[in-house]
Amino acid sequence: MSTKITTLFLDIGGVLLSNGWGQEQRANAVTHFKLDADEINERHHLTFDTFEQGKLTLDEYLKRVVFYESRTFSVPDFKRFMFQQSIAYQDTIEFFKKIKRSYSLSIIAVNNEGQELNQYRIQQFRLFELFDAFVSSAFVHLRKPDADIFNMAMNIAHTVPGQSLYIDDRKMFVEVAQSLGMNGIHYQGLAHAKEQLNTFGLTEK
């Protein structure tokens, strides 16, 4: 690469951690709490974008999606289960910490996530030790694939597209970043990511 990468922009769910509240996590909740999967998923899809953009609190989201009728379990019970679905991919987190140290990179999170879940995951898995800033949808009120969230992230990092590298497990989001002139890697596991990073001169030392 003729241009040196100075800033990595990383997705969180699907790269560093399991998804916070994806299809698998919702399916686990449906089974555990004996819910109607079709009804829950329909309500989820109708309101989730609004939640991730920070326009609904977690309580408001759950009232629309789960607690629209009387339940035998409580909101705190459901939240506790919801948070417990998050799992860290520790090898990946440690790898990016090494790359950051080795090449004096800035690393910025660019992710779609509701506020309470985002805050929990940052603290629970100490993601503040890796990231220099978090451009999270619930706080900036923009959500991928909106190109504005990528432009905002680059402005926050004081970098230009050619020196930026965006990594996400969602191919379309990578394509949007690339359309702005950013470099991109479609994340397909840590081994594949290491190979791709080598092409940018970012080799594990």
C-alpha positions in Angstrom: 0.0 0.0 0.0 1.3 3.4 -1.0 -0.7 5.2 1.8 0.0 4.4 5.4 -3.0 3.4 7.5 -3.2 5.6 10.6 -6.7 4.8 11.8 -8.7 1.6 12.2 -12.5 1.8 12.4 -14.0 -1.4 13.8 -17.4 -2.7 14.2 -18.1 -4.4 17.6 -20.8 -7.0 17.3 -19.7 -9.9 15.0 -16.0 -8.8 15.2 -14.9 -8.3 18.8 -18.0 -9.5 20.6 -21.1 -11.6 19.7 -24.0 -9.6 18.4 -25.6 -7.7 21.2 -29.2 -8.4 20.2 -29.2 -10.2 16.9 -31.3 -13.1 15.6 -29.5 -15.7 17.7 -29.9 -13.7 20.9 -33.6 -13.1 20.3 -34.1 -16.8 19.5 -32.5 -17.6 22.9 -34.9 -15.2 24.6 -37.9 -16.6 22.8 -37.1 -20.1 24.0 -36.1 -19.1 27.5 -39.2 -17.0 28.2 -41.6 -19.0 26.0 -42.5 -16.1 23.7 -44.2 -16.0 20.3 -41.3 -15.8 17.9 -43.2 -14.4 14.9 -44.8 -11.6 17.0 -41.6 -10.7 18.8 -39.5 -10.6 15.6 -42.2 -8.6 13.7 -42.3 -6.0 16.5 -38.5 -6.0 16.8 -38.0 -5.2 13.1 -40.6 -2.5 13.2 -39.0 -0.6 16.0 -35.3 -1.7 16.3 -33.9 1.0 14.0 -35.5 3.7 16.2 -34.0 2.1 19.3 -30.5 1.9 17.8 -30.7 5.5 16.8 -31.1 6.5 20.4 -34.7 7.6 20.0 -36.0 4.9 22.4 -34.7 3.8 25.7 -34.3 0.1 26.3 -37.4 0.2 28.6 -39.4 1.8 25.8 -38.1 -0.7 23.2 -39.0 -3.7 25.5 -42.5 -2.2 26.2 -43.2 -2.2 22.5 -41.6 -5.6 21.7 -42.0 -7.8 24.7 -44.1 -6.1 27.4 -47.0 -5.0 25.3 -49.0 -7.5 27.3 -48.7 -8.9 30.8 -45.8 -11.3 31.4 -44.9 -13.8 34.1 -41.4 -12.3 34.2 -40.2 -8.8 34.9 -38.4 -6.2 32.8 -35.2 -6.5 35.0 -35.3 -10.3 34.4 -35.5 -9.8 30.7 -32.7 -7.2 30.7 -30.5 -9.4 32.7 -30.9 -12.3 30.2 -30.4 -9.9 27.3 -27.1 -8.6 28.6 -25.9 -12.2 29.4 -26.1 -13.1 25.7 -23.0 -11.0 25.0 -19.7 -13.0 24.6 -16.2 -11.6 24.0 -13.9 -12.8 21.3 -10.9 -12.2 23.5 -8.3 -13.4 21.0 -9.6 -10.8 18.5 -9.6 -8.1 21.1 -6.0 -8.9 22.1 -4.9 -9.0 18.5 -6.2 -5.5 17.8 -4.6 -4.2 21.0 -1.2 -5.6 19.7 -1.7 -4.0 16.3 -2.6 -0.7 17.9 0.6 -0.7 20.0 2.8 -1.9 17.2 1.8 0.7 14.7 0.6 3.6 17.0 -2.8 3.4 15.4 -6.0 5.2 16.5 -8.9 2.8 16.8 -12.4 4.1 16.6 -15.6 2.0 17.1 -18.4 2.5 14.5 -21.4 0.4 15.6 -25.1 0.2 15.6 -26.3 -0.4 19.2 -28.9 0.8 21.7 -27.5 3.0 24.4 -27.9 0.8 27.5 -26.6 -2.3 25.7 -23.7 -0.4 24.2 -22.7 1.0 27.6 -22.9 -2.4 29.3 -20.7 -4.1 26.6 -18.1 -1.3 26.7 -17.8 -1.6 30.5 -18.2 -5.4 30.8 -15.5 -6.2 28.3 -13.3 -3.2 28.9 -13.5 -2.0 25.3 -12.3 1.4 26.5 -8.8 -0.2 26.7 -8.9 -0.7 22.9 -10.8 2.1 21.5 -10.0 5.8 21.5 -13.6 6.8 20.8 -17.0 5.3 20.2 -19.2 6.4 17.4 -22.2 4.5 18.5 -25.5 4.9 16.7 -27.5 5.6 19.9 -25.3 8.5 20.8 -24.7 10.1 17.4 -28.3 9.4 16.2 -27.0 8.0 12.9 -27.0 4.4 11.9 -25.1 2.3 9.4 -25.4 2.1 6.4 -25.9 5.9 6.5 -22.7 7.3 5.0 -22.8 10.3 7.5 -21.8 8.0 10.4 -18.6 7.1 8.6 -17.9 10.8 7.7 -18.5 11.7 11.4 -16.1 9.0 12.6 -13.3 10.2 10.3 -13.9 13.8 11.4 -13.7 12.7 15.1 -10.5 10.8 14.3 -9.0 13.7 12.3 -8.1 11.4 9.5 -8.8 11.2 5.7 -10.3 8.3 3.8 -7.1 7.0 2.3 -5.5 6.6 5.7 -8.6 4.9 7.1 -9.4 1.2 7.3 -12.9 0.0 8.2 -13.5 -3.6 9.3 -17.1 -5.0 9.6 -18.7 -8.5 9.3 -21.5 -6.9 7.3 -20.2 -6.7 3.7 -22.6 -3.9 2.7 -21.4 -1.6 5.5 -17.8 -2.2 4.2 -18.9 -1.3 0.7 -20.5 2.0 2.0 -17.2 2.9 3.7 -15.3 2.1 0.5 -17.6 4.3 -1.5 -16.3 7.2 0.6 -12.7 6.4 -0.3 -12.0 4.4 2.9 -10.1 1.1 2.8 -12.2 -1.8 3.9 -12.0 -5.4 5.1 -15.1 -7.7 5.2 -14.5 -9.5 8.5 -14.7 -13.3 8.1 -12.8 -14.5 11.1 -9.6 -13.5 12.8 -7.3 -15.6 10.5 -8.8 -14.0 7.4 -8.5 -10.6 8.9 -4.8 -11.1 9.6 -4.2 -12.0 6.0 -6.0 -9.0 4.8 -4.3 -6.7 7.2 -0.9 -7.9 5.9 -1.8 -6.3 2.6 -2.0 -3.0 4.3 1.3 -3.4 6.0 -0.2 -4.3 9.4 1.5 -7.5 10.3 1.4 -9.1 13.7 4.7 -8.7 15.5 
